Amino acid sequence: MTVPCYTHTHRVTFDETNLVGNVYFAQYLHWQGHCRELFLIDCAPTVVKALQERSLAMVTVSCSVDYYAECFALDTITIRMSLHATAGNRITMAFEFDRDGQLVAKGRQIVACMTETDGRLVPADVPFELDEALRAYR
């Protein structure tokens, strides 16, 4: 990626692999979630507080991963997240998974900012702190 990225490094563990020995496909989605949450902790801590207090919800609307090479236990994977787009209450993030300089997968995730009103989730504006934090990754 040539755009600015939030970077998270992950060491693959044996429990993240299948019987064949490669990383189980769903782990990449799990890692996207870790990267997203660590970004919030590092760059938008008041958003984390709002999530904990349940005054804000970030609902995953869609997610996907395209795979290019297999990964295995004890591999070190660098996950790079960038902002792809924002529209209304939705944020689209792009992910790249790299092992030793090789692109092994790409992913995308769309989340919607929501709040609870009368027992229902309704769209909410992207919090100011999050919008500001995301600007660095456009």
Buried (B, 14 or more C-beta within 10 A) or exposed (E): EEEEBBBBEBEBEEEBBEEEEBBEEEBBBEBBEEBBBBBBEEBBEEBBEBBEEEEBBBEEEEBEBEBEEBBBBEBEBBBBBBBBEBEEBBBBBBBBBBBEEEEBBBBBBBBBBBBEEEEEEEEBEBBEBBBEBBEEBE
